Amino acid sequence: MSNYELLKQKIQEAIPSLKEFINGCIIETPHWNTFGQKFEDDIFDEYYIFNGKVYSDDNEIFCKVSEIESDFNLPKCRFGREPMLNDVLEWLKGLHTEIHSINKYGHFHDRVWNGIFSWDLSKPYLKEQNQELIDYLCTLG
């Protein structure tokens, strides 16, 4: 599991609303190999939720949100909304870490005011940030 996936999992556990089946939720399910008649654990198919329906990655309606539990094997799935800056800040608030603040330029400062790691404020999603920041945040929680 990559540091990004690990960090995303930590944030989703701390903020349960990120895992609700609402608009913006992404569902990744192991790919069904029709020839081998088995799930491929390393290949995932992606679905997303919008207006009460679940769509495949080719924008076809797959099912209704009310049918998710019967149409997906949820224990094998990864699902939830992508964490954004506000989610990361809420997660950090609950950690009681050495971070003192994040300034208007996106620099994280510790208690001695070292701004080493920066959030690119033009990109709101955690997945769009540089690997150094993701690795740093992963060490905090």
Stockholm file with secondary structure:
# STOCKHOLM 1.0

chainA/1-141         MSNYELLKQKIQEAIPSLKEFINGCIIETPHWNTFGQKFEDDIFDEYYIFNGKVYSDDNEIFCKVSEIESDFNLPKCRFGREPMLNDVLEWLKGLHTEIHSINKYGHFHDRVWNGIFSWDLSKPYLKEQNQELIDYLCTLG
#=GR chainA/1-141 SS CCHHHHHHHHHHHHCGGGGSSSTTCEEEEEEEETTTTEEEEEEEEEEEEETTEEEETTSCEEEEGGGHHHHSCGGGCEEECCCBHHHHHHHHHTTTCSEEEECTTSEEEETTCCEEEECCTTCCBGGGSCHHHHHHHHHHC
#=GC SS_cons         CCHHHHHHHHHHHHCGGGGSSSTTCEEEEEEEETTTTEEEEEEEEEEEEETTEEEETTSCEEEEGGGHHHHSCGGGCEEECCCBHHHHHHHHHTTTCSEEEECTTSEEEETTCCEEEECCTTCCBGGGSCHHHHHHHHHHC
//
